[in-house]
Amino acid sequence: MNDNFRDLKERIRKLDALLADGGSQDLSFAQAVSALRRAAKHGDRTRDPSPALRALLEKAEILGRSRTRSTS
């Protein structure tokens, strides 16, 4: 597995943990994580993540950060 793809998978795991910790109540965040998981599942792990996959990751992380700020 490519190191950059490994990093992406670790970031997805963090988003999954946030989702499991009550994030499923935020529909847009849950949908963003779901779309990211589906795209990563079909990604080529021997290459760097595609720009589209990175964009999905950024969107999910932004929604996750806004979720954590609103609960604090």
N, C-alpha and C positions, 0 to 999 in steps of 0.2 A: 504494500500500500504506500502511496506517495505521502510524504510527511505533511504536505499542505492539506491533503484530503484527510489525513489522520487528525489534524487540528480542527478541521471542519466538523468531523464526527464528534470530537470532544465538545465543541461548542453546541452541537445539536443535543448532546446528552444533558448539558446544563439547561438548555431550553426545555427539554422533556421533564427535567426535575422541577422546574418552575411551573410547568403546566400541571404536573401531578400535585403540586402544592396549592391547588385551588385556581390555577390559571384557566381551567376549562370554563370558568364562568365568563371569561372575556372571549366572546365569539371570534372577533377578528384575530386575536392572538392565537387561539386554538387552530383557526383555519390556516394561518401563516405557518405555524409549526408543522401542521399536517402536509401542506404543500411542499415545504422544505424536506420533510422525511421522504415523500414520494419521489422528489427530484433526486435526492441523494442516493436512493435505492437503485436508481437506473444510471447513476453517474459512473464514469470510467475512473476507477480507483488508482490506476497507474499513472494518471495525468493530474495536473492541477485542476481544481474545481473550475467549472465554466463561469463566465461572467453572470449568466442567468442564475446559476446556483448560488453564487456569492450575493447577488441581489436579493434572493429569497432569504438568505441567512441574515443579511443586514436588516431587512424589513421585520423579520421575526424578532431580532434582538432589540430593535427600536421599540416595537410593541411591548416586549418583555420589560424593557427599562421603564417605559411609561406606566406599565402595570405596577411595578414595584414602587415607583414614586407615589402613585395614587393611594397605595395601601399603607405607606409609611406615615 
